[in-house]
Amino acid sequence: MQSRATILEKNALHAGDYDGDGNMEIICGANGDDGYRINYWYKLEYAPERKSFDQVWVSPYYNEEIGVLTVIEVLDIDGDGFVEILTGNSRSEVCVYDAVTMNPPKSSFALPSWDDEMVHSIVFADANNDGSPELVCCTDNATYFMDPNDFSFKDKIWVGGRSMKCDNVDDDPELELVYSIGSVLQVEADYTYTTWEFHDVPLNKFPALSLFDIDSDGMSEIYLVADSIWVYDAKLQNVKMTLTHDYYDFDAVQLADMNLDGIPEIYAGTASSKITVYDTNGLKTNEFRNIADGVTGFVADDLNNDGIPELMWGGTGHHSTENDFLVIYNPFMDSLIWKSPGLSSPFTGIKIADIDGDENNEIISITSKSLTNHYTSGPLISIHDAATHKMKWQSATTL
């Protein structure tokens, strides 16, 4: 039995040597239901003797009743040199995990919202320019400033969105908050003002947002990813470049110097089976084949400890009925380094009982998604003999 799941976007895909043992770990969120929600997440660690990654930790399964996860971030919020993993959910709650021990969460807090809200973004920065960093959490309708020491509430502004980033994007020394709704805000001790409305985003559209310094001037450019990729210069308040595709919308973008020549390249993923490479002027320079259709997020790092950077992406296959994969690739060598097994949804329910009265137990299991053939997908109930593990019955899938 095989079930389908999707590796989620940039805000749920991270990599680093979080436990300090010299081997890279990958933090990855995935969903077993429809939509871009995180039903479970896990930690992989590189095993150099096999040149592969092992799953070393997996979370419980999150559903609507307890709150599905909506963001995973990796941040050093206490300044001890070791990162914490923070998760936000659909009920305005944030949990903080020690990246080494992982389980259970070492602390948690709820945002002081009037109603349950999805936490879409979490950043740790001096976002209000008062000289001390805050833990800043963005929901659909508001942005909350929390004290990183005791998680007490400090402030709130009535601006939100599906994605928010914090960096210096213009030529003053203060940090700005950038929102995927197309706004740049500067927050000061006594006031908040909009410095630029850079894109008119329709209410029913939810573009991805990234910040990269493409020209090494110390100020990040704004990347808005949807049917095109728009690169905005907030200092000059203009469009620096626009990347378009003939047939597909864009899914994700990454700026990285993969050939180590000192000049970064732009890597873009679409619903097609190809990754496209552009130079910093927006000219297409290369493309290489994806193993399936789609990309939900990129990470660029030396993932296998060989001294050469690799490009990792998730969600390969999420635009088709096939399974999804996590892929690590060396674009400069045009070489596939590693591909995960097909990502499968976990069991969302399991019970052992004698359901047919023959005095022998059966194992009854359910998964939220299935992929028993190339074209059918839906919840699947299975019954196995508890002693022999042979299949006794399985429900039909739904289209």
SVG drawing of the C-alpha trace seen along z (x, -y; Angstrom):
<svg xmlns="http://www.w3.org/2000/svg" viewBox="-18 -58 53 76">
<polyline fill="none" stroke="black" stroke-width="0.4" points="0.0,0.0 1.4,-3.4 0.0,-6.7 0.7,-10.1 1.9,-13.3 3.5,-16.6 6.7,-18.1 5.9,-21.6 7.3,-25.0 10.3,-27.0 8.8,-27.8 8.8,-24.1 12.1,-23.0 15.5,-23.7 19.0,-22.3 22.0,-22.7 24.2,-20.9 21.8,-21.6 23.2,-19.1 26.9,-19.9 28.0,-16.4 29.5,-17.4 26.6,-15.9 23.8,-17.9 20.2,-17.5 17.1,-18.3 13.9,-19.6 11.0,-18.9 7.3,-19.4 4.7,-17.5 1.0,-17.1 -1.2,-14.0 -4.3,-15.9 -5.4,-18.4 -3.9,-21.8 -0.7,-23.4 -1.0,-22.4 1.6,-20.6 0.2,-17.4 3.5,-16.0 7.2,-16.9 10.5,-15.1 14.2,-15.3 16.7,-13.6 20.4,-13.2 23.1,-12.5 24.8,-9.1 28.2,-9.5 29.0,-5.7 26.0,-5.1 25.8,-8.6 22.2,-8.8 19.8,-10.4 18.1,-8.6 14.9,-9.7 15.9,-10.2 12.8,-11.8 9.2,-12.2 6.4,-14.3 2.9,-13.3 0.2,-13.7 -1.6,-17.1 -5.2,-17.5 -7.8,-20.3 -8.9,-19.4 -5.6,-20.1 -4.4,-22.5 -2.5,-21.7 1.0,-23.3 1.4,-26.2 5.1,-27.1 8.4,-25.7 11.3,-27.9 14.9,-27.3 16.2,-30.2 18.6,-30.8 16.2,-32.8 18.1,-32.6 21.6,-33.5 23.4,-30.4 24.8,-29.5 22.4,-26.5 19.2,-26.8 15.6,-26.1 12.9,-24.8 9.7,-26.8 6.3,-25.6 3.2,-27.7 -0.2,-26.2 -3.8,-27.1 -4.9,-28.0 -2.5,-30.9 0.0,-28.7 3.7,-28.5 5.9,-25.6 9.6,-25.8 11.8,-22.6 15.4,-22.0 17.0,-21.1 19.1,-18.4 16.7,-16.6 13.6,-17.5 10.9,-16.0 8.9,-17.2 8.7,-21.0 10.6,-22.9 8.1,-25.8 5.0,-27.0 2.8,-30.1 -0.4,-31.4 -0.7,-34.7 -3.2,-37.1 -5.6,-37.0 -9.4,-37.3 -9.9,-34.1 -7.9,-31.2 -5.5,-32.4 -2.9,-30.6 0.6,-31.6 2.2,-31.9 5.6,-33.4 8.0,-33.6 11.1,-35.8 13.6,-36.7 14.9,-40.3 14.9,-43.8 11.8,-44.4 10.7,-47.5 14.2,-49.0 14.3,-49.5 17.7,-47.9 16.5,-44.5 15.3,-41.6 11.7,-40.3 10.0,-37.1 7.7,-38.4 4.7,-36.2 2.6,-37.0 -1.0,-35.8 -3.5,-36.6 -4.6,-39.8 -2.0,-40.9 1.7,-40.8 2.6,-40.1 5.8,-41.2 6.7,-38.8 9.5,-38.9 11.9,-36.0 12.9,-35.5 9.5,-34.8 7.2,-35.0 5.2,-37.8 3.2,-40.1 4.9,-43.4 3.0,-44.9 0.8,-44.3 0.2,-45.9 -2.9,-45.2 -1.1,-44.1 -0.7,-40.4 -0.4,-38.0 0.5,-34.5 4.2,-35.4 6.4,-38.0 10.1,-38.6 12.4,-41.1 15.6,-42.6 17.1,-45.9 15.7,-46.4 16.3,-50.2 19.1,-52.6 18.3,-53.6 19.9,-51.6 16.5,-50.4 15.0,-47.0 11.8,-46.7 8.9,-44.2 8.0,-42.9 4.7,-41.2 3.5,-39.0 0.4,-41.2 2.8,-43.7 3.7,-46.0 6.9,-47.2 6.5,-48.6 8.9,-50.2 8.1,-49.9 9.5,-52.4 8.9,-52.8 6.0,-55.2 4.7,-54.7 4.4,-52.3 4.3,-53.5 4.2,-52.0 7.3,-52.8 6.2,-51.2 3.3,-49.3 5.3,-47.3 2.7,-44.9 -1.1,-44.9 -1.8,-41.3 -5.4,-40.1 -7.2,-39.0 -7.5,-35.4 -3.8,-35.1 -1.1,-34.0 2.3,-34.5 5.5,-33.2 7.9,-35.7 11.7,-35.6 14.5,-38.2 17.9,-37.9 20.7,-40.4 21.2,-39.9 23.7,-42.7 25.8,-42.5 25.0,-46.0 24.0,-45.1 20.3,-45.5 18.0,-42.6 15.8,-42.6 12.2,-41.4 11.2,-38.3 7.5,-37.7 6.7,-34.3 3.5,-33.5 2.7,-33.3 5.9,-35.3 8.9,-36.1 9.1,-39.8 12.3,-41.1 11.9,-44.5 14.4,-47.1 13.0,-48.8 15.8,-51.4 14.9,-52.7 11.2,-51.5 11.2,-49.9 11.1,-46.5 14.6,-45.2 13.6,-42.3 10.7,-40.0 11.1,-36.3 8.4,-34.6 7.6,-31.1 5.9,-30.2 3.5,-27.6 3.6,-27.4 3.4,-29.4 6.5,-29.5 6.5,-27.6 9.8,-28.6 13.0,-30.6 16.5,-30.4 19.6,-32.6 22.8,-30.7 26.4,-30.5 26.4,-26.8 29.5,-26.9 31.6,-28.9 32.6,-31.7 31.6,-34.4 28.4,-35.3 25.1,-33.9 22.5,-32.3 18.7,-32.3 17.1,-28.9 13.4,-28.7 11.0,-25.8 7.6,-25.5 4.9,-22.9 7.0,-21.4 9.7,-18.7 12.5,-21.2 14.5,-23.6 15.4,-26.8 18.6,-28.8 18.9,-32.6 21.8,-35.0 21.5,-38.1 20.3,-40.1 17.4,-37.7 18.7,-35.9 18.1,-32.2 21.5,-30.4 20.6,-26.7 17.9,-24.2 18.1,-20.7 15.5,-18.0 13.5,-17.5 12.7,-13.9 8.9,-14.8 6.6,-17.8 6.8,-20.6 8.9,-22.3 7.6,-23.6 10.9,-25.0 14.7,-25.2 17.6,-25.0 21.2,-25.6 24.0,-24.2 26.7,-21.6 24.4,-18.8 26.7,-15.8 29.8,-17.3 31.9,-17.1 32.8,-20.8 30.7,-21.5 27.3,-23.2 24.2,-21.3 20.6,-22.3 17.8,-20.6 14.1,-20.9 10.9,-19.5 7.5,-18.7 8.8,-17.0 5.7,-15.3 3.1,-17.5 1.7,-18.7 1.0,-15.1 -0.6,-12.0 2.8,-10.3 4.5,-10.3 6.5,-13.2 10.2,-13.3 12.9,-15.2 15.8,-15.8 19.5,-16.8 21.2,-17.8 24.6,-19.3 23.7,-21.7 27.3,-22.5 28.1,-18.8 24.6,-18.1 24.5,-15.2 21.7,-13.7 23.2,-13.3 20.3,-11.8 16.5,-11.2 14.3,-10.2 11.9,-7.3 8.4,-8.3 6.9,-10.3 4.0,-8.5 1.3,-9.7 1.4,-8.2 -1.4,-6.1 -4.0,-8.5 -5.8,-5.7 -5.1,-2.1 -6.9,0.4 -6.6,4.2 -9.8,6.1 -11.6,9.4 -14.0,7.8 -15.2,11.0 -15.8,13.2 -13.3,15.9 -11.4,15.4 -8.4,14.0 -7.5,10.4 -7.3,8.1 -5.4,4.8 -7.6,2.0 -5.7,-1.0 -6.6,-4.3 -4.4,-6.7 -5.7,-10.2 -4.2,-9.8 -3.5,-6.8 -1.9,-6.1 -2.7,-2.6 -2.4,-3.3 -1.4,-6.2 -4.8,-7.8 -6.7,-7.2 -6.3,-9.1 -8.2,-9.2 -8.5,-7.9 -7.8,-4.2 -9.0,-1.7 -7.2,1.6 -7.7,4.8 -4.8,7.2 -4.7,10.5 -2.8,9.7 -0.9,13.0 0.0,13.4 -0.1,9.7 -1.9,10.8 -4.4,8.4 -8.1,9.4 -9.9,6.3 -9.2,2.8 -11.6,0.0 -11.9,-1.5 -10.1,-4.8 -11.9,-7.9 -11.0,-10.1"/>
</svg>
